C-alpha cells in the first residue's frame, strides 16, 4: 500500500484564461490571448479562441460539486488580472463578487483554494506599454497582487505569484508560441529579470498586507536536466541548461540570489539585464514559503554543435537530446519519466533546505479521447491512470525518504483550453463536451482517484 501523509492535498490545477470563458463580459479587458486570437485566429487549433473556454465563470458551482463528489480537498487556479483590474487601477466589482463566490464555494465544500496571480495572461493595456520588457510592469503587478491579497486574503491562505515564468519568457521571446512571438535572447533576459522582480515585489506586498497569515509561493517547471552521457562536454551542457532554465528561477525564489556563474556569463556577453541598485535587497528579503512544482517530462541535453563564447543564446551552451529508449506519450510527443519527480524532491532536499513543496501540475494530454468512450459515455483512460499511479509511486518514495511534499494536483479537473492547441489534447478528470452546453462527464480516472483520496493512497 502506498499511503500518503495525513492531510495530504489531493486536487487538480487549472487557470483563469483556460477555464473561465466570459472573456468579453462583465467588465473584463482583453489579454494578449484575446487580442492575438482577434488578429490571427487561424493560428489557433480548430479556430477556437479564449472567449468561452470551459465556461467556468458560469458553471463553477457544478465544477465544485464534482470536486466534492471525488473527495478532493484542494484546487489550484488563478485570477485573471484583466478581470479584477481591467485598467490596472480600478477594481471591478463583478470580478470581486465572482472570485469571492467561487473561492467560498470551494471552501464550503471542503476544497482549499490555492490561488495563482499570473498564468501567461498579460493585460493588453500593459503589453502596449512594453509588457514585461518595461520595468513599470513590476510595479503594476505588485499593485495587482496587493489588491488580490486585500480582496481575498481573509479566505485564501495559499498563494502563488507566477505559473511557470520560464514559459512566457521562452515561448514569447525565444519562440513564437506566445505573444509577442519574437526571438531575441537579450530581450528574453530582460523579461525574465522583470518577471522575477515582479514576483519578489508581490511577495513583499503579501508580507505587508493585513491578511498575511497564510503562505506564498511561486510555481516552477523544475524538470530535471540529464546529460546524454557522462562525457565532460555533455555534463557541462547539462549544467548550463540547469543554470539557465531551472536555477535562475529557483535560486532567486528560494535563496533570494541569482547563480553567480549565470550572472558572469551574461555579463561577459553583454547580455545582462538593466537593474537598480536596490533590487538586490528586494530579492534577498522576499523569498517564498513553499514551492509549486509542475512536472511533465525531463530535459535531456548534449553538448552544442558549435560552442561559442561570448554566448549569443542557449545554443552556444547546449542542445536537446532525444533519448532513443524513452517511454513516450505519442499524443503529446512528451517523454514519460516518473523517476524525475523523485529526483526533483531529492534536489530540493539537498540543495534548497528541504523546502516544503507540492506537485502543482502533472498530467497526460491525449487527443481524440472519444475513441476510448464506453457504452456509458465514460472515457476509459487507463493510460492516464497508469501515468498518474507511476508518478505517485515515485513521489511516495521521495516522501518516505524525508521530502516534505504536501500535495498532488493533476492537470486538470475539467478538460480545458490549451492556448494555441485549444482542445486538441485533453487532460481532465472530467470530459468537456463543447457541443452540448459545456457538459461535464467523469472519466474513469476520476473514479480511480476518488478511491485513492478516500484511502489516502493506493495498492
N, C-alpha and C positions, 0 to 999 in steps of 0.2 A: 504494500500500500504506500503510495506517495502522499503523505499527509503534510499539509502546509501550516504555517504558524497561525495561532489564534488571531482573529481579527484581520486576517489577510484580505486584501481588497480584490474582489473578483468583479471585473467590469469590462467596459468597451470604451473605445475612443472615437471621436468624430470632431468636426469643426463647423463653425457657423457658416462659412461660404459654401461648404459642401453639403449641408443638410437643410438649412433654414428655408431657402427659397425666399419668396416675398421680397425680391431684390429691388423692386421699384414701387413699393407701397410703404405707407405709414412713416414717411419722412426719411427713409434710408437714402444716403447719397451713393453714387457709384464708386466701386473699387476698380483697380486695374483690370480685374477679370471681367467686370461688367462692360467696361469701355472697350477692352480688347475684343470681346465677342461681338460688340456692336460694329467694330471696324473690320474684323476678319473672321466672320462666323464659319467660313469654310475650313479653318484650321482645327475646329472642334469636332470630335468624332460624332458622326451622325447629325452634325449641326445642332447639338444640344448644348446650350449655354447655362449660365448660373442663375437664370431668372427664377426657376422653380425648384431645382434640385429635388430634395426629398420631402419638401413641404412641411418640415418640422415646425415652422413658425405657426402653422395652423393645427398640426397633429401631434404636438409634443405630449399631450396627456395620454394619447394612445401609445406612444413610444415608452413613456414612463410606466404605464400599466404592463407593457410587455417585459420591461426590465424587472419589475416586481414579480411577474409570473415566473421568470427564470431564477429569481432569488438573488439577482445582482445587488451588490451593496455599494457600487461605485460607478461613476461615469465621468469621463473627461470630454469636455467640449470647449468651445471658445466663444468669446464675444466678438461681434462684428463692430470694429471701430467705427465704420461708416454708418452703423445703425445707432449706436449710443451717442456719438458726437458727429452728426452729419457734416458740420462745417469745421470740426476740430475744436470748437469752443462751447457751443450751445447744446445742453443736454436735451435729448429727445424724450419727452415724457412717455410716448408709446413704447419706446425701446426699454425704458426703465421698468415699465409695468410688465412687458413681455418677459424680460430676463428674471425679474423677481418672481413672477408666477412660475416660470419654468424651473428655476432652481428650487423654489419652495415645494413644487410638486414632487421633485426628486426626493427632497428631504422627508416629506410627509410619507413617502413610500419606501423609506429605508435605504435610499440611494444617495450616497455622499457625492456632491459635485466637486470635481477638480476643474478649475476654470483657467483657461489659457487666454492671453490677450491678443496674440498675433499669429495667424495661421496663413501666411502668404498674401493676405488681403489688404494691400496698401491702398489707402484712400486716394481717389483720383485727384482731389484738390491738392494733396501733398505731393503726388507724383509730378504734378505740373510745376511744383517748386523745386524739383530735383530728386524727390523720393529720398531713399537712404543715402544718396550721394551728398545731400545737403545736411550740414551739421544741425540746422534748426530742427530737423526731423527728430532728433534725440529729445529735445525739449517738448515737442508736440506729443511724442509718445509718453513721456513722463507725466504730462498733464492728463492724457487719456487714462493712464494707469491709475493716477491719483483719483480720478473721477470714478473709475470702476471700483476701487477699494472703498471709497466713501459710499457708493450706491449699494454694494452687495457684501461688503466685508463683515457685516453682522451675521450673515448666514453662510457665506462661503469661507472656508478655513484652509483650503488648499489652492494655491495659485501657481501659475506658470507665466513667464513673460513671453517667450517665443517658442514656437514649434519648429524644430529643425532649421535654424537660421542658415545652415550651410546650403539648403536647397534654394531659397530665393536668391542667394548670392551666386551659386554656381549655375543655376538654370537661367537666371535673368541677366547675368553679367559675364558669364563664360560660355553661354549657350543660348538657345532660342526657345526653351520650353516654358519660360515665364517672361512676362513683360518686365523690362523694356527690350528684351532679347538682343542684347549687344554682346560682343565678345572683346572685352578689354580687361586684362588682368589687373592693371593698376586701378581702374575704376572699381573692380570687384574687391580689391583690398580695402579701398576707402569705404565701400558699402559694408564690408564685414566689420570694420572698426566702428562705424557709426551704429551698426546694429547692436554690437556688444556694449557700446557706451549707452545706448538707449536702454538696454537690459539693466545695466548697473544703476542707471538713474531711476528706473522703475522699482528696483529693489529698495533703493533709498526712499522712494516715495512710500513704499509699503511700511518700512520701519518707522516712518514719521507720521503715519495716519492713525486715527483713533482705534481702528479695528485691526490691530497688528498682532492679535493673539493666535494667529494661525501660522502657516508656513508658506514660503515662496521658493520657486524653483525655476529651472529652465529645462526644456525638453530637447534633447540632442540625439542625433543618429550616431551612435557610438560603435559603428561597425568595426570589428577588429580587423587589422591590416596584416595580411600574411604574405611573405615573400615567395616568389616562385621556387627558390632554392635557398640553401644556406651559403651560397657564394657571396663574397663580400659585397659585390655590386648590387645584388638583389636585396640583401639585408639592408643596405644603405638606402635603397629606393623605398623600401617599406618604412624605414624610419622617417624619411622626409614626407611620405604620404600621410603618415600618422601625425606628424607635426602640423602639417597644413590643414588636414581635414578633421582631425579629432582634438589634438591637444590645444590648438589655437582657441577653441571654444571651451573645452573642459577645464583647462588650466585657469582661464580667465574667470569662469563662473564659480569654480570651487576654491581656487587659491588666490584669485584676485590679481594674477600676473599673466603675462604672455611668455611663452618659451623663449629664452634668450637666443637660442640658435636661429629661431624663425625671425626674430627681430633683426638679427645681424645679417642674415642672407637677403632680407628685403632692403635693408639699408645699403648693402653692397651694390644692389641692382637699381638703386634709386627708385624703389617701389614703396617706400614707407608711406603710410597714410599721414595726412595732416592731423596734428593733435594739439592739445592745450596742456600747459604745464600742470594744471590742476586735475587732469584726467586720472593720473596715477592713483591719487587718493580715492577717487570715486570707485575705481575698480577694486582697490585694496580693501575698502571699508564695506563693500556691499556684495558679499558672496552669498551663495544660496544655502538653504536649509536642507534640501534634498535634490536629487536629480531624476528627471524622467528620461528613460532610455527607449528610443524607437529602434527596433532591430528587425530587419528583414533578411539581409544577406551580408556576408563578409566582403571586404575589399581585398582583392588579390592583385599584387603588382610585381613588376620586374624592373630591371634597370632600363633607363631610357636608351633609345637608339642612338641619340646624339647628345650626350651630356654637354651642357654649356654653362659657363659662368662668365659674367654675372647672368643670373637666370632672367628669362623673359616670361616664363609661365611654368605651370606644373610639368609640362612635357620635358622640360630640361632636368627634372629630378626623378621622374618615374613614369611608367606607363602601365596600363592594365594588363592583366594576365588571365586568360581563360583556362581554368583548371580542367583538363580533359576528364578527370574522374568525378567531377561534381554531380551531385544529385540536383535535379532542376525542376522548377515549376514551368512546364512547357508553355503555359498560357501567358505568363508574365515575362518569361525569359530570365527569371532570377534564380540564383543558387539557393538551395535549401541546406542549411548547415546549423543544426541546433546547438552544436558544441560552442558556437560563437557566443551564446548567452552566458555560458559558464565562464568563458574567457573574459568577457566584459566584467562579470561580477568579481573575478579574481583581480582584475586590474584595478577596479575601484577600491577593492580591499587593500591591495598592496601599495598603490601609488596615490590614492586620494582619501586617506584617513578612514577608509571603510564607511564612506558617507552613505546615509540611507538613500534608497533609490527604489524605483518601481519600473516595471515594463509598461511604458505608456503607449506603445504600439507594437504589435506583432500580428502578422496575418498572411493570408494567401489569396491573391486575386485570381479569379478563374472566369474565363469568357464563356458565353453561351451555356450557362448553368442549367437552362431548361432541359438540356439533354439528360440531366440526372434527376428529373422530376418523376416521382412515382404516381400511382393511380390516385393518390390522395392529395396531389399537388404539392408534395413535400420534396424539396431538393435533398437527395441522398448524398450529401457532401462528405463521404467517409474520408476523402483525400484531405479535407480540412481538419477533420478530427485527428487524423494521423499526424498532420503538421503541428497542430497545437499540442497534442499529447507528447510528441517528441521534444518540443521546446520546453514544455513544463517539466519533463524529466531532467533536462539539463539544468533548469532553474532550481529544481528541488535539490540537486546535488550541490549547487552553489550555496543554497541556504543552509544545508546540512554542514557545510564547511565554514559557516560563520558569516555569510553575506547577509546584510540587513535589507534584503529586498522585501517590500511590504505589499506588493500588488502586481496583478497581471491584467492588462487591458488589451483585448483583441481589437484590431481594426477590421471591421467597425460593427456597430449594432444593427442598423438597417442599411442595406445597400445604399451607397452614396455616390454623388457626382465626383468624378476624379479629374478635374482640370481639363486639359486638352483631350484626355481619354474618355471624358464624360462617363457613360455607364458601360464601357467596353468590358471592363473586368469587374466582377462582383466580389465583395469581401465580407458581407454581413452575416450576423446570426439570423437576420430576417431578410427575406427576399422582398424587393420593392417592385411592384407592377405599375409601370408608368402609364399603361393603357387602361387601368382600372382604378382611377381615383387615388393613386399612390397607395394601393392596398398593401398591407404588410402580411407576409406569411412566414411562419417559422421554418427554418431549415433543420435538418437532422442534428447539426452541431448544437443548436440551441437546446435540444433535449439532453444531449450528452453533457453539455456544460452545466445545465441545471442540476444534473446529478452530481457532477464534480463539486459544485458550490454547496449543495446540500450536505455532502460528506467532507467538505474542505480538503478534497483530494480524490485520488482515483487509484484503482488497482493497476 
